[in-house]
């Protein structure tokens, strides 16, 4: 395991504003006691309806002077089947909250991406309102209020120059659309722009009678977009635009044949940005992109990086002499944070310094400390996500601590304080304030406290085990609500995450608490392939999806049975989505350990998935080539190749507009099980993409929760016999 330097144990006492390590330990003890008491006093656990009451904190932005923190709050408007995201403002004094936070945008308009001007007098945000084509709005803060307004010429997220006199943004100069073509049958000729590829060879007799599409690009669909995409040659490229901070006619600083992204100002008035000049090479397989620069007054665009691999997320040091950025040399390699010196000619001088060469996790976007001596960034580490600091020549140290996941870090201009979002296994996201050394912190919001006080949530108990080859695997168990040692046996559900290069961890999972409330043990784990455990662990499944990860998960089931005698070994279910759906199909086809299954947005046939997904490059790398080069591997790792072995009653859940794992694979799995006589149902959700379980329509998302619960209750509680393992079951599985 990795070793990282941690901050010294602070001496602050435990209270609302506390030393971090005492805070974590004491709160953990209090939480355990409260949960134990709650299990006796309450019987009600989490239900699907509680989702409508859950509120989430998202983007966070501290004003440069530290007087305010702006943040987004998302709630569900149940009666309208939608979410409402508003921007709230919390006044601060001396780094502490003063007075209540207030919503500063209306409930009828979705608002996001708060950004401060350098002097803190203006707060910009994005909101599509009525028929107004300009989504960028501004509010005056700290002065007599007023309505949100536009600054003439600013049409996308503003990036102020350090002196506040100019605003940069990226936008296609002649386009107001976002690359998605809406419409269907009978759409006007104007709305069908991009539907017919400009390089198409076939022709029509009558253009007025044809309202279909002619596709020559592989990027004609994109998950999360219900409409198909226009041909890339018909889409204008985003350029860097600059306008006076008081408004005016924007000037295009770049005129590139590819998109400009992530612009940041340097103190001397240049704009540093990332871009990929090969973005339209659809046959390329390696990561691509470079760091570029252009003078704020216009002129020659200069490439700063080497043109090999991928470079992005540029961050300019406070003195303007260095640029930090993320570098990925090849697909599947270890990403690193590099720092390059800028010479008098504006180009890199010498070889960039690798700050994370001896650190094997995946770093997030870098940000310079106020004094320019170090970089701050977030990263996942086992089941947690925290803030880290990298100092040139001194390595990486962990700043924040605790069994939780932190995100959306924002820092005051003087570097003394920060705000962030935190969640753990029994608490949804809330806003926190703390000092940037990680010694003290305070919980600022409590949007979920009321409904949380009404339910019993069982804590996540860490469970570690060794797989067959000795590899250590981390997992967690949530017991059934009301369960106590020695009670009658109860069923268990194994949950499998997506990815595979993602991870479960110390965050709030509604589905897990829903199943716990229904009487299930819930085991979830990070088998090999998961992120947060080092590069070798993350890519150990390459060419072996369903092999070593299967061993890890089945070893986890055995470890859970040993550690929790209350689990009934004959009533174990399995469920997962995306990669987790593939593994659910795979496990039920290659072992009879599981008595019921729910497979969501799953993959059954890698060959058909490759031809219909918007992410072919995933398996081309993971399986060492396309299907015609690795036909045996694609078929050998496809659950459909072994579907005749499935006996577990299976609920198949899929979104009709899922372009990441298209619904055809769900249909193949459903049809096969139906023909085989295995109890099976398929639930198809309309108007939904791959992200249904996270961002889908609230009514459909809640319906999905209830269908998972009711399926497992029926087959593992109501209709399931208890007793010894069924004939043919392999106890070693």
Secondary structure by P-SEA (a helix, b strand, c coil): cbbbbbcccccccccccccaaaaaaaaaaaaaaaaaaaaaaccccccccccccbbbbcccccccccccccbbbbbbcccccbbbbbbbbbbbcccccccccccccccccccccccccccccbbbbbbbcccccccbbbbbccccccccccccccccbbbbcccccbbbbbcccccccccbbbbccccccccccccccccccccccccccccbbbbcccccccccccccccccccbbbbcbbbbccccccccccccccccccccccccccccccccccccccccccccbbbbbbbcccccbbbbccccccccccccccccccbbbbbbbcccccbbbbbbbbbccccccccccccccccccccccbbbbcccccccccccccccbbbbbbbccccccccccccccccccccccccccccccccccccccbbbbbbcccccccccccccaaaaaaabbbbbbbbbbbbcccbbbbbbbbbccccccccccbbbbbbbbbccccccccccccaaaaaaaaaccbbbbbbccccccccccccccccccccaaaaaaaaaaaaaaaaacccccccbbbbbcccaaaaaaaaaaaccccccccccccccccaaaaaacccccaaaaaaacccccccaaaaaaacccccccccccbbbbbbbcccccccaaaaaaaaaaaaaacccbbbbbbccccccccccccaaaaaaaaaaaaaaaaaccccccccccccccccccc
